[in-house]
Amino acid sequence: MTTFRFPHPETIPGIGMPISGCLLIFILLLPGCTDKATAPELNGPRVDSITIAPDFILPGGTLELAAFASDPENDSLRYRWITYPRVGLFENDSLPNTRFTFADYLRSGMSVRFTLTVYDGKDSTSADRWVTIDTGKSISGHVFFEGTKVPVPSAALAVGSRADTSDSEGAYGFFDLYTGNYTLTAVRDGFDPVTVDFELTDNLSADIFLTSPAYSGAISGIVSTKEGTLLENVRVTLLNPDGTNSQIFALTASDGSYTLPAVPTGNRRLLIEDGGNGDYDILVEVRDVLLMGPSLNYNIIAKVRRIAFLSQGGQTPYLWDLATDGSFTPWFIDADNDCLRFEFCVAE
């Protein structure tokens, strides 16, 4: 709590008489001045002090204002509080003691002038006080599709009475908050709403994940070799926009099938890699796909490392035995003259 007392007219030490009054007496005693002249009295009201609490204030916070004013003639006084700029609401701007609540949109470091004007019916006086918005805590992060780093733009978020909207990268932020317990909500048409309770003790980074039946779908298919051999334990992973692995992945079953659920619609990338089958190893590849609706069938022709094959030898060394099916198949070359099984293109 801060109290500001406003000075009375200065007095001459040891005499107690205001300096202005002494000067006036001196002037009246000069030759040519009538002895009937008298000094005018200051009979208007004055603001003696203004107390503001608390000393620490943030956007959305409330100040307690208490003023003491006096009038030499004990006239009835009227009061009027105003601020510049107008950044909030007074509980009652016509009382000496009142409350003021700041708007939520203010930023730390901003200064606000509080002015109290006092009237006695004839005269008035005013006093100013400046208040600076302090720096509080923050919570910020991004809004993503569930299990991914695919951003969700235009999501509406709220913390208490504060509101924000995620940008094109999914970013959001609430700043200059008091410490304490809060509830964060995030909503957008076509997405399931999310509510998160949290305690804010320091600046907090928190990503929000939303699910959307309307803007996501499933990608499924079969992973096999060029010859049609079905490949088990191949890992298919949806990549994030930054190239990192998302949490959406699948391992192919014994029939080579896989399904990726809840993939955000749009242009996506799939990572194809070995998932732990001891019979063969898979060339790591990235495939581009376009998901435009609730489902997409996407079959994958994988390239298998040569160690899975044994040459028939003799006069047909170009025929190789795939260890998983025991049948001999010819060596295939693709349109770019690349080996469809990598790292080896000629018989030993």
C-alpha positions as CSV (number, residue, x, y, z in Angstrom):
1,M,0.0,0.0,0.0
2,T,1.3,3.4,-1.0
3,T,0.2,6.7,0.6
4,F,0.9,10.0,-1.1
5,R,0.5,13.2,1.0
6,F,0.2,16.5,-0.8
7,P,2.1,19.4,0.8
8,H,0.4,22.4,2.4
9,P,1.7,26.0,1.7
10,E,5.2,26.4,3.1
11,T,5.8,28.2,6.4
12,I,8.6,30.2,7.9
13,P,10.5,28.1,10.5
14,G,9.9,29.3,14.0
15,I,7.0,31.5,13.0
16,G,4.5,29.0,11.6
17,M,3.1,31.6,9.1
18,P,2.9,30.7,5.5
19,I,5.7,32.4,3.4
20,S,3.1,33.8,1.0
21,G,1.3,35.4,3.9
22,C,4.5,37.1,5.2
23,L,5.3,38.4,1.7
24,L,1.8,39.8,1.5
25,I,2.2,41.6,4.9
26,F,5.5,43.0,3.8
27,I,3.9,44.4,0.6
28,L,1.0,45.9,2.6
29,L,3.4,47.8,4.9
30,L,5.1,49.5,1.9
31,P,4.5,53.2,1.6
32,G,1.3,54.0,-0.2
33,C,-0.5,50.9,1.0
34,T,-3.6,51.4,3.1
35,D,-3.6,49.8,6.5
36,K,-7.1,48.5,5.8
37,A,-5.9,46.1,3.0
38,T,-6.1,42.3,3.9
39,A,-4.7,39.2,2.3
40,P,-7.1,36.9,0.5
41,E,-7.7,33.6,2.2
42,L,-7.4,30.3,0.5
43,N,-10.8,28.8,1.2
44,G,-11.0,26.1,-1.5
45,P,-10.7,22.3,-0.9
46,R,-7.5,20.4,-1.0
47,V,-6.4,16.8,-1.5
48,D,-4.3,15.8,1.5
49,S,-3.5,12.2,0.6
50,I,-4.2,9.3,-1.8
51,T,-3.6,5.7,-0.8
52,I,-3.3,3.0,-3.4
53,A,-3.2,-0.8,-2.7
54,P,-1.8,-3.3,-3.6
55,D,1.6,-2.2,-4.7
56,F,1.8,-5.0,-7.2
57,I,-0.8,-4.9,-10.0
58,L,-1.4,-6.8,-13.2
59,P,-3.8,-6.6,-16.1
60,G,-7.2,-7.5,-14.9
61,G,-6.3,-6.7,-11.3
62,T,-8.2,-4.5,-8.9
63,L,-6.8,-1.4,-7.1
64,E,-8.2,0.0,-3.8
65,L,-8.2,3.8,-3.9
66,A,-8.6,5.9,-0.7
67,A,-8.4,9.7,-0.7
68,F,-8.5,12.2,2.2
69,A,-9.6,15.8,1.3
70,S,-10.3,18.8,3.5
71,D,-11.9,22.2,3.2
72,P,-11.1,25.2,5.4
73,E,-14.7,26.3,5.5
74,N,-16.0,22.7,6.1
75,D,-18.0,22.8,2.9
76,S,-19.6,19.7,1.6
77,L,-17.3,18.1,-0.9
78,R,-17.9,16.2,-4.1
79,Y,-15.4,13.8,-5.8
80,R,-14.7,12.6,-9.3
81,W,-12.1,10.0,-10.3
82,I,-10.9,9.6,-13.9
83,T,-8.0,7.8,-15.6
84,Y,-5.9,8.5,-18.6
85,P,-6.0,6.5,-20.8
86,R,-9.3,4.9,-20.0
87,V,-8.3,1.3,-19.3
88,G,-10.8,-0.1,-16.8
89,L,-13.8,0.6,-14.6
90,F,-14.3,2.3,-11.3
91,E,-16.7,0.7,-8.9
92,N,-17.9,4.2,-8.1
93,D,-16.1,7.2,-9.5
94,S,-17.9,9.7,-7.1
95,L,-16.6,8.4,-3.8
96,P,-13.2,9.2,-2.2
97,N,-12.7,5.5,-1.4
98,T,-13.4,3.2,-4.3
99,R,-12.1,0.3,-6.4
100,F,-10.7,0.3,-10.0
101,T,-10.4,-2.9,-12.1
102,F,-7.9,-2.8,-15.0
103,A,-8.7,-4.2,-18.4
104,D,-7.3,-7.6,-19.3
105,Y,-5.6,-6.5,-22.5
106,L,-3.0,-4.2,-20.9
107,R,0.7,-5.0,-21.0
108,S,3.4,-4.8,-18.4
109,G,5.2,-1.5,-18.2
110,M,2.2,0.6,-19.2
111,S,1.6,3.6,-16.9
112,V,-1.9,4.9,-16.1
113,R,-2.7,8.3,-14.5
114,F,-5.3,8.5,-11.8
115,T,-6.8,12.0,-11.3
116,L,-9.1,12.9,-8.3
117,T,-10.9,16.2,-8.6
118,V,-12.6,17.6,-5.4
119,Y,-15.4,20.3,-5.6
120,D,-16.9,22.4,-2.7
121,G,-19.5,24.1,-4.8
122,K,-17.4,27.1,-5.6
123,D,-13.8,26.0,-6.1
124,S,-12.1,22.8,-7.1
125,T,-8.7,21.1,-6.9
126,S,-7.1,18.1,-8.5
127,A,-4.4,15.6,-7.6
128,D,-2.7,13.0,-9.8
129,R,-1.2,9.6,-9.1
130,W,0.6,7.3,-11.6
131,V,0.4,3.5,-11.5
132,T,2.6,1.2,-13.6
133,I,1.4,-2.3,-14.6
134,D,3.8,-4.9,-13.3
135,T,5.1,-8.1,-15.0
136,G,3.4,-11.4,-14.2
137,K,3.7,-15.0,-15.2
138,S,2.8,-16.5,-18.6
139,I,1.5,-19.7,-20.2
140,S,2.2,-20.2,-23.9
141,G,2.6,-23.0,-26.4
142,H,1.0,-24.4,-29.5
143,V,-2.3,-26.1,-30.5
144,F,-1.7,-29.4,-32.4
145,F,-3.7,-32.3,-33.8
146,E,-3.6,-35.1,-31.3
147,G,-0.4,-37.2,-31.4
148,T,1.3,-34.8,-33.9
149,K,2.9,-31.5,-34.3
150,V,0.5,-30.5,-37.1
151,P,-0.7,-27.0,-36.1
152,V,-4.4,-26.2,-35.5
153,P,-4.9,-22.5,-36.4
154,S,-7.9,-20.3,-35.3
155,A,-8.6,-22.3,-32.2
156,A,-10.2,-20.1,-29.5
157,L,-8.5,-20.4,-26.1
158,A,-9.4,-18.9,-22.7
159,V,-7.8,-18.6,-19.3
160,G,-10.1,-17.0,-16.8
161,S,-11.4,-13.8,-18.4
162,R,-8.4,-13.7,-20.9
163,A,-8.9,-14.9,-24.5
164,D,-6.6,-15.7,-27.4
165,T,-6.6,-17.3,-30.8
166,S,-4.0,-19.7,-32.2
167,D,-2.1,-18.4,-35.2
168,S,-1.2,-20.1,-38.5
169,E,1.5,-22.0,-36.6
170,G,-0.9,-23.0,-33.8
171,A,0.9,-20.6,-31.3
172,Y,-1.0,-19.0,-28.4
173,G,0.0,-17.1,-25.3
174,F,-1.4,-15.5,-22.1
175,F,0.9,-13.1,-20.3
176,D,1.1,-11.1,-17.1
177,L,-1.0,-13.5,-15.1
178,Y,-1.1,-13.8,-11.3
179,T,0.2,-17.0,-9.8
180,G,-2.5,-19.4,-8.8
181,N,-4.8,-22.1,-10.2
182,Y,-6.4,-21.7,-13.6
183,T,-8.5,-23.6,-16.2
184,L,-7.6,-23.4,-19.9
185,T,-10.1,-24.2,-22.5
186,A,-9.5,-24.7,-26.3
187,V,-12.3,-25.0,-28.8
188,R,-12.7,-24.9,-32.6
189,D,-15.5,-26.0,-34.9
190,G,-14.9,-29.5,-36.1
191,F,-12.7,-30.4,-33.1
192,D,-13.5,-31.9,-29.7
193,P,-13.1,-29.2,-27.0
194,V,-10.3,-29.6,-24.4
195,T,-10.2,-28.3,-20.8
196,V,-7.0,-28.3,-18.8
197,D,-6.6,-27.4,-15.1
198,F,-3.2,-26.2,-14.0
199,E,-1.3,-24.3,-11.3
200,L,0.8,-21.3,-12.4
201,T,3.8,-20.8,-10.2
202,D,6.2,-19.7,-12.9
203,N,6.2,-19.1,-16.7
204,L,4.7,-22.3,-18.2
205,S,5.1,-23.8,-21.7
206,A,2.1,-26.1,-22.6
207,D,1.1,-27.6,-25.9
208,I,-2.6,-28.4,-26.4
209,F,-3.7,-31.4,-28.5
210,L,-7.1,-31.5,-30.2
211,T,-8.9,-34.4,-32.0
212,S,-11.0,-33.8,-35.0
213,P,-13.3,-36.4,-36.7
214,A,-14.0,-33.8,-39.4
215,Y,-10.5,-32.9,-40.3
216,S,-8.7,-36.2,-40.0
217,G,-8.9,-39.7,-41.5
218,A,-7.3,-43.1,-41.7
219,I,-4.5,-44.2,-44.1
220,S,-4.3,-48.0,-44.6
221,G,-2.8,-50.5,-47.1
222,I,-0.5,-53.4,-47.7
223,V,3.3,-53.4,-47.6
224,S,4.9,-55.9,-50.0
225,T,7.9,-56.5,-52.3
226,K,7.7,-56.0,-56.1
227,E,7.2,-59.7,-56.4
228,G,4.2,-59.6,-54.1
229,T,5.8,-61.0,-51.0
230,L,3.9,-59.6,-48.0
231,L,6.2,-57.9,-45.4
232,E,5.5,-58.2,-41.7
233,N,6.8,-55.8,-39.0
234,V,7.4,-52.9,-41.3
235,R,7.0,-49.7,-39.3
236,V,4.9,-47.0,-41.0
237,T,5.1,-43.6,-39.2
238,L,3.3,-40.3,-39.9
239,L,6.0,-37.5,-39.9
240,N,5.4,-34.1,-38.4
241,P,5.9,-31.0,-40.5
242,D,9.4,-30.5,-39.1
243,G,10.4,-34.1,-40.1
244,T,10.3,-35.6,-36.6
245,N,8.2,-38.7,-35.9
246,S,4.7,-38.2,-34.7
247,Q,3.0,-40.6,-32.3
248,I,0.9,-42.0,-35.1
249,F,2.5,-45.2,-36.4
250,A,1.7,-48.9,-37.2
251,L,3.6,-52.2,-37.6
252,T,2.4,-54.3,-40.5
253,A,0.7,-57.6,-39.6
254,S,1.6,-61.0,-41.1
255,D,-0.5,-60.2,-44.2
256,G,1.4,-56.9,-44.7
257,S,-1.5,-54.7,-43.6
258,Y,-1.3,-51.5,-41.6
259,T,-3.6,-48.7,-40.6
260,L,-2.8,-45.2,-39.4
261,P,-5.7,-43.6,-37.5
262,A,-6.6,-40.0,-37.0
263,V,-4.2,-38.6,-39.6
264,P,-4.8,-34.8,-40.2
265,T,-6.1,-34.2,-43.7
266,G,-3.8,-32.5,-46.3
267,N,-0.4,-33.3,-47.6
268,R,1.4,-35.7,-45.3
269,R,4.6,-37.7,-45.3
270,L,5.1,-41.3,-44.2
271,L,8.3,-42.9,-43.0
272,I,8.8,-46.5,-44.1
273,E,11.4,-48.4,-42.0
274,D,12.3,-51.8,-40.5
275,G,10.2,-52.7,-37.5
276,G,12.2,-55.7,-36.3
277,N,11.7,-58.6,-38.6
278,G,14.7,-61.0,-38.4
279,D,14.2,-62.4,-41.9
280,Y,14.8,-59.2,-43.9
281,D,15.7,-55.5,-43.5
282,I,13.8,-52.6,-45.2
283,L,15.2,-49.6,-47.0
284,V,14.3,-46.5,-45.1
285,E,12.1,-44.3,-47.3
286,V,9.8,-41.3,-47.0
287,R,6.6,-41.2,-49.1
288,D,4.4,-38.2,-49.8
289,V,0.6,-38.8,-49.6
290,L,-2.5,-36.6,-49.9
291,L,-5.4,-37.3,-47.5
292,M,-8.5,-35.5,-48.6
293,G,-11.3,-37.4,-46.8
294,P,-12.1,-39.9,-44.1
295,S,-9.9,-42.6,-45.5
296,L,-7.1,-43.4,-48.0
297,N,-5.9,-46.7,-49.3
298,Y,-2.2,-46.5,-49.8
299,N,-0.2,-49.7,-50.7
300,I,3.6,-49.6,-50.4
301,I,6.2,-51.4,-52.5
302,A,9.1,-51.7,-50.2
303,K,12.8,-52.4,-51.0
304,V,14.3,-55.3,-49.1
305,R,18.0,-55.6,-48.2
306,R,19.9,-58.3,-50.1
307,I,20.9,-60.3,-47.0
308,A,17.4,-61.8,-47.1
309,F,18.2,-63.6,-50.3
310,L,20.2,-66.7,-51.3
311,S,21.4,-67.3,-54.9
312,Q,20.2,-70.4,-56.6
313,G,23.7,-70.6,-58.1
314,G,24.7,-72.7,-61.0
315,Q,23.6,-71.5,-64.3
316,T,20.9,-69.2,-62.9
317,P,22.7,-67.0,-60.4
318,Y,20.2,-64.2,-61.0
319,L,17.5,-66.2,-59.3
320,W,17.3,-65.6,-55.6
321,D,15.5,-67.3,-52.8
322,L,13.6,-65.0,-50.4
323,A,14.0,-66.7,-47.1
324,T,10.4,-66.1,-46.0
325,D,8.7,-68.0,-48.8
326,G,11.2,-70.4,-50.2
327,S,10.5,-69.6,-53.8
328,F,13.0,-68.4,-56.3
329,T,12.2,-65.1,-58.1
330,P,14.1,-63.1,-60.6
331,W,16.0,-59.9,-59.8
332,F,13.9,-56.8,-60.7
333,I,15.2,-53.4,-62.0
334,D,12.9,-50.4,-61.8
335,A,12.4,-47.6,-64.3
336,D,15.5,-45.7,-63.0
337,N,17.6,-48.8,-63.4
338,D,17.8,-49.0,-59.6
339,C,17.7,-52.1,-57.7
340,L,14.3,-52.9,-56.2
341,R,16.2,-54.6,-53.5
342,F,18.8,-52.2,-52.3
343,E,22.6,-52.5,-51.9
344,F,22.9,-55.3,-54.4
345,C,22.0,-55.6,-58.1
346,V,24.2,-58.4,-59.4
347,A,24.7,-62.0,-58.5
348,E,27.8,-63.0,-56.6
